[in-house]
Amino acid sequence: MSADSTPEPGIPGEAGTPDEPGTGGPGHRTTGRRRRPRAGRRGLLIAAWTAAGVLVLGGSGLGYVYFKLNGNIKSVDIDHVLGTDRPTKADNGSENILVLGSDTRSGANKRLGGGSDDGSARSDTAMIIHVYEGHKKASVVSIPRDTLIDRPECTDAQGGTHDAATGVMFNSAYTTGGAACAVKTVEAISGVRMDHYLEVDFSGFEKLIDELGGVDVTTTEDIKDPESHLDLKAGTHTLDGEQALGLVRTRHGVGDGSDLGRIQLQQAFIKALVNQVKDVGLFTSGKKLYDLADTATKAVTTDSGLGSLNSLMSFANGLKGISADNMHMVTMPVRYDPANANRVLVEKAKAQQVWTALQNDLPIPKSATEGNATGEAAGVVSSS
């Protein structure tokens, strides 16, 4: 059976480089006026959350359908690579999920990401999703890709080792050592154990939005960015996959052209997307649900703990009670780097308030998010 045929019985009715020109290479700071960074080669991983919501609707997936969807899922054994020298795992049922976007240049993503078809990949946006005890509320902490951090020594999934580095961009961790290095870097920065890992690429995100029938958003001002192929008048829109990808990639379209402003757009879009996924249950077509599940499972790469359809569905089932209204979304506290206006530095005291709250399964205090660099794009997009 193909994804386009009648479903089987049992189906019910996831400057983009560490070396951007003019920066002096990785970890080097330069002075000068803040330039407007390029929007190209950016993507988003919000589809991972959508994938989880969609999979809840798929039923037990018996027979061919189960094996087809199960075979779509790619996984990485992060726990084995990282070993036991990690932050303590919570014992109250709360969970932390690192969600990354991958803009690999191979295959279908070459058209979306630009650059050569060299198979390389970079992480665009990183989010820590903290699901509180009881799984009714969540906090989402975005980590700006342009944050200068100290990256720990790490081992990749193939067993290769990579030296520690100081003063490098956060997204260099994924470029250097893949998912395992990204997880180790986040745990080193935050002191918070990452229980799971989800990754989504450009093409998977675009296809999933199209399968959902688009996402409704309202813009409070015009957004026009030729580099991300986006031209929206102020008002309500149903964005298809290409438009949605353009929205979450845009830097020139709103605010000051920074990655921080783009994060605010992404966070607003996530809320609209989560609301939209709630309506998927209204579909009565088994084929529609199958196509959504097929696209979702192809779109994501997970840690090995979520590397089967049963595990991923069980995990997703634990998230379905979290509505957009119960998601608190913040950006890791940062300030602009005085030596390089295109980079940001961690506001360590305020960031520690965020990490302490997550470690103790508590709400993030308002004081942690006041007075930080923001990128000036708040309120531009809302769910319709």
Buried (B, 14 or more C-beta within 10 A) or exposed (E): EEEEEEBBEBBEEBBBBBBBEEBEEBBEBEEEEEEEBBBBBBBBBBBBBBBBBBBBBBBEBEEEBBEBBBEBBBBBBBBEBBEEEBBEEBEEEBBBBBBBBBBBBBEBBBEBBBBEEEEBBBBBBBBBBBBBEEBEBBBBBBBBBBBBBBBBEBBBBEEEEBEEBEBBBBBBBBBBBBBBBBBBBBBBBBBBBBBBBBBBBBBBBBBBBBBBBBBBBBBEBEBEBEBBEBEBEEEEBEBBBBBBBBBBBBBBBBBBBBBBBBBBBBBBBBBBBBBBBEEBEEBEEBBBBBBBBBBBBBBBBBBBBBBBBEBBBEBBBBBBEBBBEEBBBBBBBBEBBEBBBBBBBBBEEBBBBBBBBBBEBEEBEEEBBEEBBBBBBBEBBBBE
